[in-house]
Amino acid sequence: MRPSVIFGPEDRFLNKIAGLARYSPVVPLIGADSKLQPVFVGDVAEAAATLIDRGVADGKTYELGGPEVKTNREITQFVLGSAMRKRLAPPLPFSLARFGAMLTGWLPGAPITTDQVALMQEDNVVSSTAEAEGRTLKGLGITARNMQAIAPSYLYRFRKAGQFTARA
């Protein structure tokens, strides 16, 4: 299985963006225009269970992505909105991101690693070939859940007063 970026209550993607926004006035965008197809962890787990239950061992790669393709910029804006944080989100060149990752990537809980920078240099979406061959969530009979429906249920904790922060 090859999932796109995975989101869920304990993910290290949306939570990392929201956590950075909690303490920093700037959330740098690495690969601002890179396309991602965020997939819910529960959908990935369901796909794994489905393939195991069916006894599928055909050597094919199943590409798992959510129902929407978004840019990293769009995802970051969504996270900032869900966390009710107004932050600058300027694009960060890959060369600077790589340098920063080399300096801090070895630390436990590093803000970014060189592998993550490399991943952001390419789009991470389900291919048209996988779609045509049914090697996707839909092909497995799974309805992918979208980020906007699930992520706010756990990103609220990054708001100034948590769940008690009033919407403007």
Biotite code that builds the C-alpha atoms (Angstrom):
import biotite.structure as struc

atoms = struc.array([
    struc.Atom([0.000, 0.000, 0.000], chain_id="A", res_id=1, res_name="MET", atom_name="CA", element="C"),
    struc.Atom([1.198, 3.502, -0.799], chain_id="A", res_id=2, res_name="ARG", atom_name="CA", element="C"),
    struc.Atom([-0.855, 6.126, 1.028], chain_id="A", res_id=3, res_name="PRO", atom_name="CA", element="C"),
    struc.Atom([-0.611, 9.838, 0.400], chain_id="A", res_id=4, res_name="SER", atom_name="CA", element="C"),
    struc.Atom([-0.037, 11.960, 3.496], chain_id="A", res_id=5, res_name="VAL", atom_name="CA", element="C"),
    struc.Atom([-2.061, 10.471, 6.373], chain_id="A", res_id=6, res_name="ILE", atom_name="CA", element="C"),
    struc.Atom([-4.140, 12.548, 8.777], chain_id="A", res_id=7, res_name="PHE", atom_name="CA", element="C"),
    struc.Atom([-5.819, 11.593, 12.038], chain_id="A", res_id=8, res_name="GLY", atom_name="CA", element="C"),
    struc.Atom([-5.941, 12.608, 15.713], chain_id="A", res_id=9, res_name="PRO", atom_name="CA", element="C"),
    struc.Atom([-2.274, 11.818, 16.424], chain_id="A", res_id=10, res_name="GLU", atom_name="CA", element="C"),
    struc.Atom([-0.828, 12.555, 12.973], chain_id="A", res_id=11, res_name="ASP", atom_name="CA", element="C"),
    struc.Atom([2.501, 14.256, 12.465], chain_id="A", res_id=12, res_name="ARG", atom_name="CA", element="C"),
    struc.Atom([1.280, 16.403, 9.609], chain_id="A", res_id=13, res_name="PHE", atom_name="CA", element="C"),
    struc.Atom([-1.724, 18.564, 10.461], chain_id="A", res_id=14, res_name="LEU", atom_name="CA", element="C"),
    struc.Atom([-0.852, 18.515, 14.172], chain_id="A", res_id=15, res_name="ASN", atom_name="CA", element="C"),
    struc.Atom([2.701, 19.641, 13.382], chain_id="A", res_id=16, res_name="LYS", atom_name="CA", element="C"),
    struc.Atom([1.435, 22.612, 11.347], chain_id="A", res_id=17, res_name="ILE", atom_name="CA", element="C"),
    struc.Atom([-1.043, 23.577, 14.084], chain_id="A", res_id=18, res_name="ALA", atom_name="CA", element="C"),
    struc.Atom([1.588, 23.125, 16.801], chain_id="A", res_id=19, res_name="GLY", atom_name="CA", element="C"),
    struc.Atom([3.993, 25.398, 14.968], chain_id="A", res_id=20, res_name="LEU", atom_name="CA", element="C"),
    struc.Atom([1.238, 28.002, 14.564], chain_id="A", res_id=21, res_name="ALA", atom_name="CA", element="C"),
    struc.Atom([0.654, 27.898, 18.305], chain_id="A", res_id=22, res_name="ARG", atom_name="CA", element="C"),
    struc.Atom([4.142, 29.249, 19.050], chain_id="A", res_id=23, res_name="TYR", atom_name="CA", element="C"),
    struc.Atom([5.385, 30.949, 15.885], chain_id="A", res_id=24, res_name="SER", atom_name="CA", element="C"),
    struc.Atom([4.066, 33.990, 14.023], chain_id="A", res_id=25, res_name="PRO", atom_name="CA", element="C"),
    struc.Atom([5.309, 32.378, 10.785], chain_id="A", res_id=26, res_name="VAL", atom_name="CA", element="C"),
    struc.Atom([4.501, 28.953, 9.344], chain_id="A", res_id=27, res_name="VAL", atom_name="CA", element="C"),
    struc.Atom([6.915, 28.402, 6.438], chain_id="A", res_id=28, res_name="PRO", atom_name="CA", element="C"),
    struc.Atom([5.484, 26.551, 3.444], chain_id="A", res_id=29, res_name="LEU", atom_name="CA", element="C"),
    struc.Atom([7.806, 23.919, 2.046], chain_id="A", res_id=30, res_name="ILE", atom_name="CA", element="C"),
    struc.Atom([6.508, 22.980, -1.386], chain_id="A", res_id=31, res_name="GLY", atom_name="CA", element="C"),
    struc.Atom([3.624, 25.431, -1.191], chain_id="A", res_id=32, res_name="ALA", atom_name="CA", element="C"),
    struc.Atom([2.238, 24.330, -4.554], chain_id="A", res_id=33, res_name="ASP", atom_name="CA", element="C"),
    struc.Atom([2.956, 20.608, -4.146], chain_id="A", res_id=34, res_name="SER", atom_name="CA", element="C"),
    struc.Atom([-0.247, 18.603, -4.528], chain_id="A", res_id=35, res_name="LYS", atom_name="CA", element="C"),
    struc.Atom([-1.283, 16.163, -1.825], chain_id="A", res_id=36, res_name="LEU", atom_name="CA", element="C"),
    struc.Atom([-4.285, 13.877, -1.429], chain_id="A", res_id=37, res_name="GLN", atom_name="CA", element="C"),
    struc.Atom([-4.635, 13.599, 2.362], chain_id="A", res_id=38, res_name="PRO", atom_name="CA", element="C"),
    struc.Atom([-6.085, 10.265, 3.457], chain_id="A", res_id=39, res_name="VAL", atom_name="CA", element="C"),
    struc.Atom([-7.683, 9.480, 6.828], chain_id="A", res_id=40, res_name="PHE", atom_name="CA", element="C"),
    struc.Atom([-5.823, 6.929, 8.937], chain_id="A", res_id=41, res_name="VAL", atom_name="CA", element="C"),
    struc.Atom([-9.044, 4.985, 9.495], chain_id="A", res_id=42, res_name="GLY", atom_name="CA", element="C"),
    struc.Atom([-9.480, 4.582, 5.732], chain_id="A", res_id=43, res_name="ASP", atom_name="CA", element="C"),
    struc.Atom([-5.909, 3.291, 5.378], chain_id="A", res_id=44, res_name="VAL", atom_name="CA", element="C"),
    struc.Atom([-6.515, 0.805, 8.205], chain_id="A", res_id=45, res_name="ALA", atom_name="CA", element="C"),
    struc.Atom([-9.758, -0.328, 6.567], chain_id="A", res_id=46, res_name="GLU", atom_name="CA", element="C"),
    struc.Atom([-7.925, -0.833, 3.259], chain_id="A", res_id=47, res_name="ALA", atom_name="CA", element="C"),
    struc.Atom([-5.263, -2.948, 4.983], chain_id="A", res_id=48, res_name="ALA", atom_name="CA", element="C"),
    struc.Atom([-7.924, -5.066, 6.690], chain_id="A", res_id=49, res_name="ALA", atom_name="CA", element="C"),
    struc.Atom([-9.831, -5.473, 3.410], chain_id="A", res_id=50, res_name="THR", atom_name="CA", element="C"),
    struc.Atom([-6.728, -6.644, 1.547], chain_id="A", res_id=51, res_name="LEU", atom_name="CA", element="C"),
    struc.Atom([-5.860, -9.088, 4.358], chain_id="A", res_id=52, res_name="ILE", atom_name="CA", element="C"),
    struc.Atom([-9.434, -10.421, 4.541], chain_id="A", res_id=53, res_name="ASP", atom_name="CA", element="C"),
    struc.Atom([-9.451, -10.996, 0.776], chain_id="A", res_id=54, res_name="ARG", atom_name="CA", element="C"),
    struc.Atom([-6.058, -12.692, 0.930], chain_id="A", res_id=55, res_name="GLY", atom_name="CA", element="C"),
    struc.Atom([-4.686, -10.315, -1.684], chain_id="A", res_id=56, res_name="VAL", atom_name="CA", element="C"),
    struc.Atom([-1.013, -10.973, -2.329], chain_id="A", res_id=57, res_name="ALA", atom_name="CA", element="C"),
    struc.Atom([-0.788, -10.002, -5.978], chain_id="A", res_id=58, res_name="ASP", atom_name="CA", element="C"),
    struc.Atom([2.359, -7.872, -5.715], chain_id="A", res_id=59, res_name="GLY", atom_name="CA", element="C"),
    struc.Atom([0.483, -4.783, -6.901], chain_id="A", res_id=60, res_name="LYS", atom_name="CA", element="C"),
    struc.Atom([0.770, -1.441, -5.146], chain_id="A", res_id=61, res_name="THR", atom_name="CA", element="C"),
    struc.Atom([-2.505, 0.034, -3.919], chain_id="A", res_id=62, res_name="TYR", atom_name="CA", element="C"),
    struc.Atom([-2.401, 3.843, -3.967], chain_id="A", res_id=63, res_name="GLU", atom_name="CA", element="C"),
    struc.Atom([-4.508, 5.346, -1.223], chain_id="A", res_id=64, res_name="LEU", atom_name="CA", element="C"),
    struc.Atom([-5.641, 8.949, -1.251], chain_id="A", res_id=65, res_name="GLY", atom_name="CA", element="C"),
    struc.Atom([-8.506, 10.942, 0.148], chain_id="A", res_id=66, res_name="GLY", atom_name="CA", element="C"),
    struc.Atom([-11.380, 12.376, -1.874], chain_id="A", res_id=67, res_name="PRO", atom_name="CA", element="C"),
    struc.Atom([-9.684, 15.725, -2.607], chain_id="A", res_id=68, res_name="GLU", atom_name="CA", element="C"),
    struc.Atom([-6.389, 16.939, -4.025], chain_id="A", res_id=69, res_name="VAL", atom_name="CA", element="C"),
    struc.Atom([-5.070, 20.031, -2.234], chain_id="A", res_id=70, res_name="LYS", atom_name="CA", element="C"),
    struc.Atom([-1.884, 22.075, -2.382], chain_id="A", res_id=71, res_name="THR", atom_name="CA", element="C"),
    struc.Atom([0.267, 22.305, 0.712], chain_id="A", res_id=72, res_name="ASN", atom_name="CA", element="C"),
    struc.Atom([-0.711, 25.997, 0.866], chain_id="A", res_id=73, res_name="ARG", atom_name="CA", element="C"),
    struc.Atom([-4.437, 25.100, 0.901], chain_id="A", res_id=74, res_name="GLU", atom_name="CA", element="C"),
    struc.Atom([-3.889, 22.492, 3.607], chain_id="A", res_id=75, res_name="ILE", atom_name="CA", element="C"),
    struc.Atom([-1.918, 24.925, 5.755], chain_id="A", res_id=76, res_name="THR", atom_name="CA", element="C"),
    struc.Atom([-4.628, 27.591, 5.389], chain_id="A", res_id=77, res_name="GLN", atom_name="CA", element="C"),
    struc.Atom([-7.245, 25.001, 6.383], chain_id="A", res_id=78, res_name="PHE", atom_name="CA", element="C"),
    struc.Atom([-5.238, 24.041, 9.493], chain_id="A", res_id=79, res_name="VAL", atom_name="CA", element="C"),
    struc.Atom([-4.716, 27.688, 10.475], chain_id="A", res_id=80, res_name="LEU", atom_name="CA", element="C"),
    struc.Atom([-8.441, 28.311, 10.066], chain_id="A", res_id=81, res_name="GLY", atom_name="CA", element="C"),
    struc.Atom([-9.375, 25.238, 12.126], chain_id="A", res_id=82, res_name="SER", atom_name="CA", element="C"),
    struc.Atom([-6.941, 26.266, 14.859], chain_id="A", res_id=83, res_name="ALA", atom_name="CA", element="C"),
    struc.Atom([-8.164, 29.868, 14.589], chain_id="A", res_id=84, res_name="MET", atom_name="CA", element="C"),
    struc.Atom([-4.619, 31.157, 14.209], chain_id="A", res_id=85, res_name="ARG", atom_name="CA", element="C"),
    struc.Atom([-3.709, 34.027, 11.884], chain_id="A", res_id=86, res_name="LYS", atom_name="CA", element="C"),
    struc.Atom([-0.134, 33.460, 10.779], chain_id="A", res_id=87, res_name="ARG", atom_name="CA", element="C"),
    struc.Atom([2.115, 34.424, 7.910], chain_id="A", res_id=88, res_name="LEU", atom_name="CA", element="C"),
    struc.Atom([2.711, 31.437, 5.640], chain_id="A", res_id=89, res_name="ALA", atom_name="CA", element="C"),
    struc.Atom([5.444, 32.369, 3.166], chain_id="A", res_id=90, res_name="PRO", atom_name="CA", element="C"),
    struc.Atom([6.889, 29.813, 0.730], chain_id="A", res_id=91, res_name="PRO", atom_name="CA", element="C"),
    struc.Atom([10.280, 28.466, 1.815], chain_id="A", res_id=92, res_name="LEU", atom_name="CA", element="C"),
    struc.Atom([12.716, 27.477, -0.948], chain_id="A", res_id=93, res_name="PRO", atom_name="CA", element="C"),
    struc.Atom([13.669, 23.807, -0.946], chain_id="A", res_id=94, res_name="PHE", atom_name="CA", element="C"),
    struc.Atom([17.353, 24.672, -0.527], chain_id="A", res_id=95, res_name="SER", atom_name="CA", element="C"),
    struc.Atom([16.680, 26.520, 2.756], chain_id="A", res_id=96, res_name="LEU", atom_name="CA", element="C"),
    struc.Atom([14.320, 23.791, 3.940], chain_id="A", res_id=97, res_name="ALA", atom_name="CA", element="C"),
    struc.Atom([16.967, 21.129, 3.233], chain_id="A", res_id=98, res_name="ARG", atom_name="CA", element="C"),
    struc.Atom([19.592, 23.150, 5.119], chain_id="A", res_id=99, res_name="PHE", atom_name="CA", element="C"),
    struc.Atom([17.270, 23.553, 8.121], chain_id="A", res_id=100, res_name="GLY", atom_name="CA", element="C"),
    struc.Atom([16.415, 19.855, 8.033], chain_id="A", res_id=101, res_name="ALA", atom_name="CA", element="C"),
    struc.Atom([20.108, 18.915, 8.018], chain_id="A", res_id=102, res_name="MET", atom_name="CA", element="C"),
    struc.Atom([20.662, 21.077, 11.106], chain_id="A", res_id=103, res_name="LEU", atom_name="CA", element="C"),
    struc.Atom([17.665, 19.845, 13.108], chain_id="A", res_id=104, res_name="THR", atom_name="CA", element="C"),
    struc.Atom([16.524, 16.607, 11.475], chain_id="A", res_id=105, res_name="GLY", atom_name="CA", element="C"),
    struc.Atom([18.471, 14.412, 13.883], chain_id="A", res_id=106, res_name="TRP", atom_name="CA", element="C"),
    struc.Atom([16.704, 15.855, 16.952], chain_id="A", res_id=107, res_name="LEU", atom_name="CA", element="C"),
    struc.Atom([13.831, 13.921, 18.548], chain_id="A", res_id=108, res_name="PRO", atom_name="CA", element="C"),
    struc.Atom([10.602, 15.560, 17.375], chain_id="A", res_id=109, res_name="GLY", atom_name="CA", element="C"),
    struc.Atom([12.468, 17.508, 14.667], chain_id="A", res_id=110, res_name="ALA", atom_name="CA", element="C"),
    struc.Atom([10.373, 20.141, 12.922], chain_id="A", res_id=111, res_name="PRO", atom_name="CA", element="C"),
    struc.Atom([11.372, 18.763, 9.510], chain_id="A", res_id=112, res_name="ILE", atom_name="CA", element="C"),
    struc.Atom([13.613, 16.024, 8.146], chain_id="A", res_id=113, res_name="THR", atom_name="CA", element="C"),
    struc.Atom([15.479, 15.788, 4.857], chain_id="A", res_id=114, res_name="THR", atom_name="CA", element="C"),
    struc.Atom([13.153, 12.928, 3.844], chain_id="A", res_id=115, res_name="ASP", atom_name="CA", element="C"),
    struc.Atom([10.108, 15.156, 4.391], chain_id="A", res_id=116, res_name="GLN", atom_name="CA", element="C"),
    struc.Atom([11.673, 17.916, 2.296], chain_id="A", res_id=117, res_name="VAL", atom_name="CA", element="C"),
    struc.Atom([12.340, 15.405, -0.496], chain_id="A", res_id=118, res_name="ALA", atom_name="CA", element="C"),
    struc.Atom([8.715, 14.194, -0.333], chain_id="A", res_id=119, res_name="LEU", atom_name="CA", element="C"),
    struc.Atom([7.399, 17.748, -0.721], chain_id="A", res_id=120, res_name="MET", atom_name="CA", element="C"),
    struc.Atom([9.307, 18.193, -3.987], chain_id="A", res_id=121, res_name="GLN", atom_name="CA", element="C"),
    struc.Atom([6.907, 15.824, -5.771], chain_id="A", res_id=122, res_name="GLU", atom_name="CA", element="C"),
    struc.Atom([3.130, 15.692, -5.927], chain_id="A", res_id=123, res_name="ASP", atom_name="CA", element="C"),
    struc.Atom([1.758, 12.918, -3.728], chain_id="A", res_id=124, res_name="ASN", atom_name="CA", element="C"),
    struc.Atom([-1.526, 11.883, -5.352], chain_id="A", res_id=125, res_name="VAL", atom_name="CA", element="C"),
    struc.Atom([-3.123, 8.697, -6.638], chain_id="A", res_id=126, res_name="VAL", atom_name="CA", element="C"),
    struc.Atom([-2.076, 7.970, -10.235], chain_id="A", res_id=127, res_name="SER", atom_name="CA", element="C"),
    struc.Atom([-4.548, 7.641, -13.081], chain_id="A", res_id=128, res_name="SER", atom_name="CA", element="C"),
    struc.Atom([-3.201, 4.114, -13.682], chain_id="A", res_id=129, res_name="THR", atom_name="CA", element="C"),
    struc.Atom([-4.088, 3.026, -10.135], chain_id="A", res_id=130, res_name="ALA", atom_name="CA", element="C"),
    struc.Atom([-7.525, 4.615, -10.566], chain_id="A", res_id=131, res_name="GLU", atom_name="CA", element="C"),
    struc.Atom([-8.123, 2.754, -13.843], chain_id="A", res_id=132, res_name="ALA", atom_name="CA", element="C"),
    struc.Atom([-6.964, -0.569, -12.369], chain_id="A", res_id=133, res_name="GLU", atom_name="CA", element="C"),
    struc.Atom([-9.025, -0.190, -9.167], chain_id="A", res_id=134, res_name="GLY", atom_name="CA", element="C"),
    struc.Atom([-5.977, -0.133, -6.890], chain_id="A", res_id=135, res_name="ARG", atom_name="CA", element="C"),
    struc.Atom([-7.479, 2.641, -4.747], chain_id="A", res_id=136, res_name="THR", atom_name="CA", element="C"),
    struc.Atom([-9.812, 3.055, -1.790], chain_id="A", res_id=137, res_name="LEU", atom_name="CA", element="C"),
    struc.Atom([-12.744, 3.295, -4.187], chain_id="A", res_id=138, res_name="LYS", atom_name="CA", element="C"),
    struc.Atom([-11.585, 0.139, -5.967], chain_id="A", res_id=139, res_name="GLY", atom_name="CA", element="C"),
    struc.Atom([-11.624, -1.628, -2.593], chain_id="A", res_id=140, res_name="LEU", atom_name="CA", element="C"),
    struc.Atom([-15.183, -0.428, -1.943], chain_id="A", res_id=141, res_name="GLY", atom_name="CA", element="C"),
    struc.Atom([-14.125, 2.133, 0.682], chain_id="A", res_id=142, res_name="ILE", atom_name="CA", element="C"),
    struc.Atom([-15.597, 5.638, 0.703], chain_id="A", res_id=143, res_name="THR", atom_name="CA", element="C"),
    struc.Atom([-12.753, 8.005, 1.585], chain_id="A", res_id=144, res_name="ALA", atom_name="CA", element="C"),
    struc.Atom([-13.500, 10.542, 4.301], chain_id="A", res_id=145, res_name="ARG", atom_name="CA", element="C"),
    struc.Atom([-12.365, 14.096, 3.790], chain_id="A", res_id=146, res_name="ASN", atom_name="CA", element="C"),
    struc.Atom([-10.083, 16.191, 5.924], chain_id="A", res_id=147, res_name="MET", atom_name="CA", element="C"),
    struc.Atom([-12.587, 19.021, 6.437], chain_id="A", res_id=148, res_name="GLN", atom_name="CA", element="C"),
    struc.Atom([-15.061, 16.641, 8.068], chain_id="A", res_id=149, res_name="ALA", atom_name="CA", element="C"),
    struc.Atom([-12.623, 15.022, 10.504], chain_id="A", res_id=150, res_name="ILE", atom_name="CA", element="C"),
    struc.Atom([-9.625, 17.230, 11.302], chain_id="A", res_id=151, res_name="ALA", atom_name="CA", element="C"),
    struc.Atom([-11.506, 20.052, 13.091], chain_id="A", res_id=152, res_name="PRO", atom_name="CA", element="C"),
    struc.Atom([-12.590, 17.466, 15.686], chain_id="A", res_id=153, res_name="SER", atom_name="CA", element="C"),
    struc.Atom([-8.996, 17.272, 16.931], chain_id="A", res_id=154, res_name="TYR", atom_name="CA", element="C"),
    struc.Atom([-7.406, 20.533, 15.760], chain_id="A", res_id=155, res_name="LEU", atom_name="CA", element="C"),
    struc.Atom([-9.580, 22.578, 18.139], chain_id="A", res_id=156, res_name="TYR", atom_name="CA", element="C"),
    struc.Atom([-7.022, 21.886, 20.883], chain_id="A", res_id=157, res_name="ARG", atom_name="CA", element="C"),
    struc.Atom([-4.633, 24.304, 19.140], chain_id="A", res_id=158, res_name="PHE", atom_name="CA", element="C"),
    struc.Atom([-7.040, 27.225, 19.527], chain_id="A", res_id=159, res_name="ARG", atom_name="CA", element="C"),
    struc.Atom([-6.243, 29.877, 22.108], chain_id="A", res_id=160, res_name="LYS", atom_name="CA", element="C"),
    struc.Atom([-8.901, 28.581, 24.527], chain_id="A", res_id=161, res_name="ALA", atom_name="CA", element="C"),
    struc.Atom([-9.260, 25.103, 23.030], chain_id="A", res_id=162, res_name="GLY", atom_name="CA", element="C"),
    struc.Atom([-12.814, 23.947, 22.433], chain_id="A", res_id=163, res_name="GLN", atom_name="CA", element="C"),
    struc.Atom([-14.128, 27.021, 24.240], chain_id="A", res_id=164, res_name="PHE", atom_name="CA", element="C"),
    struc.Atom([-12.766, 29.515, 21.697], chain_id="A", res_id=165, res_name="THR", atom_name="CA", element="C"),
    struc.Atom([-15.732, 31.344, 20.207], chain_id="A", res_id=166, res_name="ALA", atom_name="CA", element="C"),
    struc.Atom([-15.924, 31.632, 16.434], chain_id="A", res_id=167, res_name="ARG", atom_name="CA", element="C"),
    struc.Atom([-15.877, 35.222, 15.183], chain_id="A", res_id=168, res_name="ALA", atom_name="CA", element="C"),
])
